[in-house]
Amino acid sequence: MIKIAVLASGQGTNLQALIDACQSGQIRGSIVGVLCNRPDAYALERAEQAGLRRVVVDHHNFIDRASFEKELIQVLQSWQVDLIVLAGFMRVLTANFVTRYSGQIVNIHPSLLPAYKGLRTHQRVLDSGEQLHGCSVHFVTPELDSGAVIAQAIHPIAPHETLESLQRRIHALEHEVYPRIIGWIAAGRVAFLGSQVYLDGAVMKHPVRFWQHG
């Protein structure tokens, strides 16, 4: 049973999906605590309702990223975590932090990486006239949204798709694919060694893709 720490900044819907997956046994691991950089994040309420430890490390209280991350590291060390899961954590982590936990940090990004890194992905996809959109689960590396992709959930963009409908569909996909992949990591099926992702002992040449039809 691996020990998971979840870092969140907002509503915590992906956190809730992970909590549910741990409780149902889909993830053979336990969330040992939730770290938030915003004291008003609803993710803290979700953590409390689930009986999880929760700690606020407000980035506004630190003079720089290094001191902020030093506090994060102290909490993570006290929890003895095996895996750090970013769930809407809206702070860019430094190379020092990411390198320290290489192969132990996973994120979900609302685009089909390497396309549309960064923010406002749904609107940018619509503005570009794309036919496909989705989300990507990837290991975190120092370069933003550039780590090795484990899996992607893909959604065909419907005619007359709106920003709201697209965002809603992609969020639903995130809540399905993220717990599944964290479950694979917890079961030892997925690992990040060196610069490569392994699935069931073999190097992954391409991300696993899950298609949503209709």
Order of alpha helices (4+ residues) and beta strands (2+ residues): beta-alpha-beta-alpha-beta-alpha-beta-alpha-beta-alpha-beta-beta-alpha-beta-beta-beta-beta
